Amino acid sequence: MGYKAKFRVWRGDAGKGELKDYTVEVNEGEVVLDVIHRLQATEAPDLAVRWNCKAGKCGSCSAEVNGRPRLMCMTRMSTFEENETVTVTPMRTFPVIRDLVTDVSYNYQKAREVPSFDGGDVKPGEFRMQQVDVERSQEFRKCIECFLCNNTCHVIRDHEENKEHFAGPRFLMRVAELEMHPADVADRRQIAQEEFGLGFCNITKCCTEVCPEHIKITDNALIPMKERVVGRRYDPLVWLGSKIGIVKRDKTKETPKA
Amino acid sequence: MSEIERLQFDVVVIGAGGAGLRAAIEARLQGKKTAIISKSLFGKAHTVMAEGGAAAAMGNANPNDNWQVHFRDTMRGGKFLNNWRMAELHAKEAPDRVWELEAWGALFDRTKEGKISQRNFGGHEYPRLAHVGDRTGLELIRTCQQKIVSLQQDDHKELGDYDAKIQVFAETTITRLLKDDEGKICGAFGYIRETGKFVVFEAPAVVLATGGIGKSFKVTSNSWEYTGDGHALALLAGASLINMEFVQFHPTGMVWPPSVKGILVTESVRGDGGVLRNSDGKRFMFEYIPDVFKDKYATTEEEADRWYEDPDNNRRPPELLPRDEVARAINSEVKAGRGSPHGGVFLDIASRLKAEQIIKRLPSMHHQFKELADVDITAEPMEVGPTCHYVMGGVEVDPDTGAALIPGLFAAGEVSGGMHGSNRLGGNSLSDLLVFGRRAGLGAAEYASEVTATVPESEIEAAMAEALEPYEREGGENPYAVHQELQQTMNDLVGIIRREEELEQAIEALGKLRERVNSVSVEGGRGYHPGWHLALDLRNMVLVSECVAKAALERQESRGGHTRDDYPEMSAEWRKLNLVCRLSDGTVELKRQDMEPMRDDLIGLFELDELKKYLTEGELPSEEK
């Protein structure tokens, strides 16, 4: 049932580090995080790893396993061959604090820049929304903020210089979530393009591929946002749609909020 | 002392789950300079694990629902040991707190009329839980997190600084509350995980919102943060804990594979029609309806199944009994040899709902079983068993303000005690967080308006020396080994079914473990050192475990989350008593304390026949009422 697995784990801090080899016991049904915990409890008590719920709900234990951005708690050991070396490294896009723990404060800075929900004049208890209308934004609110999408996005993965003007898929999706929120009255299209770098996204769908919540970030959030930003004025299809009466909502006529 | 950072606030909130964030929002709305201290990253607290929903008598699904019905359900669920004033405030204020979340951007599932949808849950007479699929806790915490960001944006606009009035300290752990010469709270001492540097928060008011104690048990649904920090900090500061013997074992945790044993399977599975079966395929819950609930639960499968469509003319399925009842029933079935292959029982939703409906209503359960256990819950039953989930006991507080017995100390959420009595109903914790988080934030803000804080240097020196002890010792034990033994001890001896001899053994074992905790050692630097963090958390876990074991030994009856094999009956005499833990010269001392009699108008909400099941003769209202 149990076997000895070969692990290579990145050890080090902001200054320097290296991959260290370990041989460690693995039992039936275990995930990568279990093995990392076993290392902590036995030969590496100071091995730094960020984790919390160990159930794929909090998004804390993001790392790269054999080069793939993943949650360690949702990566089952049974997906590897017993003789395969499992390499665990920290997320590459964010600065390392120590070992597998990275400084993800970039994400929290970007979160602060997105103009918040604005419910207008509706009083608490008086909101009326249909299920079908809330479902679009509900999909994006499944996000557990593991930041694997931002880690993966090539706009910033190897381009530190883009971080200042690019909010990453996570926060462009947050903009989309608010734009599609049936009760929100603000308009964030201009800021999405000018401040958050929506135009950088060339829809390679890498973010969607690594999302542990299987949110269709590119198809359901980023592409529709791009369409909204382009606006009807420049889009002959939307223009045609409005002539034959398919397109009803016209958000472009709303005044952007200061 | 040059390496210690000192920061000044009006209100410091320890804990960044639902209760902590709601308390902080309130303190900031009252104009107070507020700090939020989070052991994890901002937005990752244990609240994200809450699945089912927030109970609030909005009456959207059934117009007969109101605060009185919710109050009655809560008292019944807690077997009348609840602090009735807390249960009253909770039932009255929960709807406003849920609606407020919506005004902050939360997106709950909807009814056909466009209102917030409400679902059925164990012990709730009507569909009452506002929910978002089965990830309601995430919605709650994200909404509070985003509300805080929006307040920070307001402050940035006005004062040029996001952190001017409300600041989040992520990955920061408090190890001591600080008290001034008069015995008032004056701040908190802790370390920043990333660097290991110490920090002193000077503040007249501190709100504890640290959650529970589950990490003292081996099989638990709780995350690593749940080490009883707030419970222990309160004890060490001289405050009291009540009801610590009452620990809720959620009936349905995953039992296989071993590495995920204990992870929660939401009660919504049963609320949406899921049934429990033993290895004979029998729906065994019909055998386990206790006398106090006999007239409220269906006695045949036919009636139980009709209830989902026609709740007004049928009684509820017994799968929806309060959690303590269901957990004990599962335990008995497994003991009798009628369990599933991996030591649980079967929870079947596959034969009850269509696959699309299951995926729609229980998406994260579907995902969780598929990814972690290779089980497709739309095609086969789950295997489930009890898991340590929630502690009803906690800091003794004033119901209206959340104030503890030490001036300047407040508590809300799971770390506070009284609200849920001997057993919490599902759905009542998310609403508890909001109602009492707000009240504690308000209480702390009002108190901080009148009091200033001065921290004595000696307090800081003592706290720092204590935090560094694991580095001072050489060749001591590995903290992980001590932790594993503590978890095994609590699981084996203070678990779901308790006995006098085992509890005595546990108390003795905990005494020895405390010695060992005092001798663990760590090496290396202080930056992000998990071994050091655990070494410090162990003090809290052992202290809280002693409270649980001692109170469990003292209470000679079975009630809610406390089942004594040697005293299987519920006793009306014991109902009148709270057990109160305090620390005296480092030892946990236990005191019996009379409960305050329920206010007449509240007791009048119950039928006399029902009251007779719980109260002593002398406590009953006179017949003519």
Interface residues (C-beta under 8 A of the other chain):
Chain A: D13 N27 E28 G29 E30 V31 D34 Q40 A41 P45 D46 L47 A48 V49 R50 W51 N52 C53 K54 A55 G56 K57 C58 G59 S60 M74 R76 I97 R98 D99 V101 D103 V104 Y108 A111 R112 P115 S116 F117 G119 V122 K123 P124 G125 F127 R128 M129 Q130 Q131 V134 S137 Q138 R141 K142 I144 E145 L178 H181 D184 H214
Chain B: S40 L41 F42 G43 K44 H46 V48 M49 P95 D96 W99 E100 E102 A103 W104 G105 L107 F108 D109 R110 E113 G114 K115 S117 V132 G133 R135 L138 E139 R142 Q146 K147 V149 S150 Q152 Q153 H156 Y162 A170 E194 S223 W224 E225 W256 P257 P258 S259 V260 I263 L264 S364 H367 Q368 E371 L372 A373 N478 P479 Y480 A481 Q484 V522 E523 G524 G525 G527 Y528 H529 P530 G531 W532
